[in-house]
């Protein structure tokens, strides 16, 4: 019996190794927990296109929006760890939403294999030009005298949490006017219906370039190259608000290590291609090559940082 069990185990191990060596041998799904056109979708399509070229098998995006990204993440958390189902994970879906939900349906660390960091844009605090504030200090002075409304892409987004934490730290009065997405939030701001907003640089940069929105501060570690006069929140005295709306690639827990390493190398190489780098730089997308171990540590640190803030400022259903 012992010999039989040992032989069975050896066969299982050899089968797993063989499958990993042949991977991929059929189409691979990347779940995007957003609608088409959302950031998770766009990053997923970028990877799908380039991974298809490199690994000689079709990678495709499966949009599964809903539940603040939880639905798409749940699908992958409960998928077979065979290397044919992945997800564009993010700060929203894996650090903020699970903390703000009473029952997210998965554990963001235990139920996933965190494979590679993709990157993401910083957030930017912007105002309508009609607001008499040309700096963050002037906005703070205004909000000490009266409540100032602000827009974000929605409750529980990084844009919302950054301003909520900023208002508490600065001891000022800011009223959140959440929207369903960055596009509607930007329209309300440039129309003058809401004077102040917080959203990703990618979402706001077009209106900033057009002069219809004025940037007060960015949440990146360093200033954005295109607008070097816009200070960082850290420079202005808010070092805890350094953050990006980042995205990454993850799969179900217990993925074969060979597949994880193969994908990690491929993603890092793709993000370093000159044409990809140029596309990312246009939207101030910050990338950083990470090993799977570093990606896992980064995820744990983001959950530890943003989980308590999400629980503080987001009303859970």
N, C-alpha and C positions, 0 to 999 in steps of 0.2 A: 504493500500500500504506500509506504514512504517513497519507494522508487517511482511508483505511478504518479504520485502528487508532484514529485520533483520534476519528472518528465513533462507533466502537464504545464507546470509553471515555466519551464524552460521553453516549451513550445509557444506559450503565450507571449513571453518576452521576445522571442525571435520573430513572432508574427508582428508585434508592435514595431520592432526595429525595422523590419522589412517594409511595413506600411509607411513609416516615416521616411525611409530612403526613397521610396517611389513617389512620395507626395510632391505636388498634387497630381492626381491621376483622373480627376473629374472637376467640374466647375465648383468654385469656392464662393460662398456667400459672405458679404460684408453687410451686416445690419446697420442701418443709419437710423437712430431713434428720432428722426425729424422728417418733416415734409421735404419734397424735392426743392432744392434751392437753399435749404438751411445749411449752416456751416458743417454739421456732421455729414450731411449728404455730399457737399462739395469736397470735403477732405476724403470721404469714402470713395468718391468717383476718381479723384486724383490717384489714390493708391490702387484702385481696381484697374485703371488703365495701365499704369506702369508695371504693376505686378503681373498682369496678363502678359505683357511683353517680356518680362524677365524670366518668369517661371513657366512660360509656354503652356499655360492653361487659363481658361477664362475665369476671371474674378468679376463679380457683379454686385451691385448695390441693391439691397432690399429695404425700402423705406417702411419703417414701423413707428410712426409718430404716436404720441398720446401719453398721458400721465406724466408730463414733464420729462419725458425720456425714459421713464421706468419700464414701459411696455417693451420697447426694443431691447433694453438691458436684460429684462427677465427672460426673453427668448433665448439669449445667448448664455445666460447663467445656467439654464436648464438643458442646454443642447449637449449632444454627445461630444466628448473631447477628441474628435477624430481628425481635426484640422480642416474641416469644411464649413465651419460657421464661426464668424468673428464679428466684432462690433467696433464702431468708432466710439470709444468711451470718451468721457469729458469731465470737466470740473462740475458741470451741471448734473449729468446723469449718474456720476459715481461718487461725488463728494457732497454736493448740496442736496439734491432731491432725496436720496436715501435717508439723510439725517433729518430732513423736514417731514418725512412721511412716517406715519405710525406703523405701516406694514409695506415696505418697498417690494417685498417678494424675493429679495436676495440680499446676500452680504457682499458689499463691494470689494472686500479683500478675499474672503474665503472661497467665494463662488466664481472667481475669475483668475485667468492667467494674464498678467499684464506684460505685454510684449515689447512695445516700442512707443516712444514719444513722438508725436507728429509736430505739435506746436500750436500757437494761437496768438491772436492779437491782444494788445493791452486794451484796457478800457479808457475812456476819455470823459472827463467832465466838460460839458459844453453848455453855452447859454445862447439864447436868442439875442441878437445885437441890440434889441430895444431895451434889454435889462441893463440898468446902470451899474454893471460890474464887469471890469476888464481884468480882474485877477481873482484868485481864490480868496484872498484876504478881503477884497471888497464884497464878494458874495457872503462870506461869513459875517461881515458887518451888517449887511442887509438882513440876513436871517436871524440876527440877534434882536432886531427891532420888530420884525413881523415874519409870519410863516411864509416860506417860499415853496411853491409846488415844483415837483420834479417828475420827469418821465423816465421809465426804463422799459426794456422789452418785455417785462413781466415779473410777477411775484416769484421770488426765489432765484432770479437770474443774478449773475455776478454784478450787473449794473445796479440792481436793487440793493444787494447786500453791501456793496462798497459805500453807497451813499448813506445807508442806514447806520453803518458803523462810523462813518465820517461825521454824521450829524451828532451821534452820541458822544464821540470824542471831542468835537468842537463845541458841544453844548449849544447847538443852534436848532431852530425850528424849521424842519423840512417835511413837507407832506407828499407822500408817494402817490403818484397817479399811474398805476400799472397799465401797460398795453399788451396786446397779443402780438408781439413781434416788434423788431426794431424799425421796420418800415413805417408802421403806423405811429410809433413813438416819434420818429424823426419828423414826420409830416405835422404832427401836433406842435412840435417845438419850433419849426421854422415858420409855421403859421402864426406863432405868438400866443397860442392857447395855453401853453405851459412854458415858463421861462427858462427852466434849467433841466438838464438831462444827463444820464449816464448810460453809455452803451459802448460796444466794441469800436475800436478805431476803424475797422473795416466797414462798419455800418455808417459811421459818421463822416468819414474822410471826404466823401464827395461833396457834402454840404459845407464842410470846412473849407475845401478848396474854392468853392463858389462864393464864400463869404457870407453864407446864410446862417452859419453857426460858428460861434467863437470858442475855441478850446481854452480851457483854464488850466488843466493839468492832466497828465497821463499816469496810468498805474504801472508802467514798466519800470525796470531798474534804471534804465538810462533813457535819455530823451529820444524822441522819434527823429530820425535823420532828416526827413522832409520838412519838419517844423522844429528846428533847433531852439527856437525861442519859447516853446511851451515847456514849462517845468514839470518834473515828476512830483507825484504826491509825497514821495519820500523826501525830496528836497525841501518841500514846504512844511515838513514836520509831521508827516503821517507815514512812517516807515512800515507799519503793519498793513498798509493798504497796497503793497506791491503785489500785483496779481495779473494773470493773463486768463482769458477764456480759452483754455488749452484743450486740445484733443489728442487722443492716443489710439493705439490699436490693442485690443484685448480679445481673449477667447475664453472658453469655458475653463474651469479648473482642471488640472491634471493633463494638460496638453503634452504630448511627447516633446522632450527637450530638443530633439533634432529639428522639429518643425518650428519651435519657438526661435531657435538660434538662426535658422534659415530666413525666417520672416524678419527678424530684427535687423540682420545685415542688409536685407533687401530694402527695407524702409529707410534706413540710414543712407544708403547709396542713392536712392531715389530723391530724397530731400536735398542731396548735395549736387544734383544735376544742374548745370547752369540755367537752363530754361525754367526749371521748377523753382530754383532759388530766386530768379528774377520775378516770377509770379508772386511768390511769397513776400518778397521785399516791398512790392507795390502796396501791400496792405499792412506793412509793419509786422508781419507774422514772425514771431520769435521761435526758432527751432533750437533743439539741443540734443545731440546724440546721446542716448542712454542705453546701457545694457538692460536686459530684462530685470536683473536684480536692482539696478538703479531706478528703473521705472516703477518697480514694486515699492521701493522705499519712498519714492516721490509721491505715489498714490497715497500711501499711509500718512505721509506728512500733510498732504492736502486735506484729507479727511479729518485729521486732528485739528487743522487750522480752521476750516470752513464749517465743519459739523456743528460746533457750538454756536457759531454766528447764525447759521441757518435755523437752528432750533429757537434762537432768541427772536428772530425777526420774521419768521414765516409761520403763518397760522396753518397747522396741519389739519387735513380733513378727517 
